[in-house]
């Protein structure tokens, strides 16, 4: 029998109304089949691991990612797939982080959640949960069809490290602006196999040493030297530079000098676009040519969430600076497209 482990971290999906006061409270996921009786029709063995206490996803951090990654690693041989129930606000960060932590993953790790609690009449929670379980259990030729970390939400399956949350009010909460969806749930489940990562050859390897000492510098017209230098002169190890269009910045000398000095001081600076869709192309315009010359890295089409977690992962490997810089511009888990 196919075995799937459900990991409940918290979030809207696991809430029900307390009949005594009408407030939303977490229900006991050990009795999940009582709240979602449709699960009895799935021919799977479902086990549940609930966080105690459950967490609002706004409180996610690298230590909790480590707990999740350790749990999957330690239970890896016991299950065919894993479904993580997670608050939607930081789901894309967790999915991206897990993709880097779990090297040579050859089983599905599917994150899902909901915009309405599972106890609500109009909830999206049941469909998201049931289909996420089906995806986690899907095999072809005896092997998992989705050997990667994914997000399933509102009838679409996304690569985890390509996903962003873009809407807080609609069921269609997530998008993958720079990579096609992996599957779609309509009357039938439609799988887009060409876009799924190839099954790895090596053994699962766990990476949990993350370095979160990162600064973020988001540009805007009129940004001052004081605002820029608060980041470039700080004691962070890396800076995410959120630029205009295809990677462009002001060409003011004071700005370029601030970045150049930060790089000379050993900081990694990676350029990602403020645009949700498209890719950084350093050197295409004069406004990014100097960045390329001084050693600012291209984030290509990385999401912000993937950039943050990839930096934490790469810097946590303890590699020489030049090797860390090289890895940031290479696709490690399908998180970026260079061409």
Secondary structure, DSSP 4 states (H G I P E B T S, - for coil): -EEEEEEE--SGGGEEE-TTT--EEE--GGGHHHH-GGGGGS-EEEEEEE-SS---GGG--HHHHHHHHHHHHHHGGG-SEEEEE--STTHHHHHHHHHHHEET--SEEEEE--SS-TTSTT-SHHHHHHHHHHHHH-EETTEES--SEEEEETTEEEEGGG-EE--SSSS--EE-TTS--SEEESSSEEE-GGGSPPPPSS--EE-------EEEEE--TT--HHHHHHHHTSS-SEEEEEEBTTTB----HHHHHHHHHHHHTT-EEEEEESSSSS---TTSSHHHHHHHHHTPEE-TT--HHHHHHHHHHHHHTT--HHHHHHHHTS-SSS-----
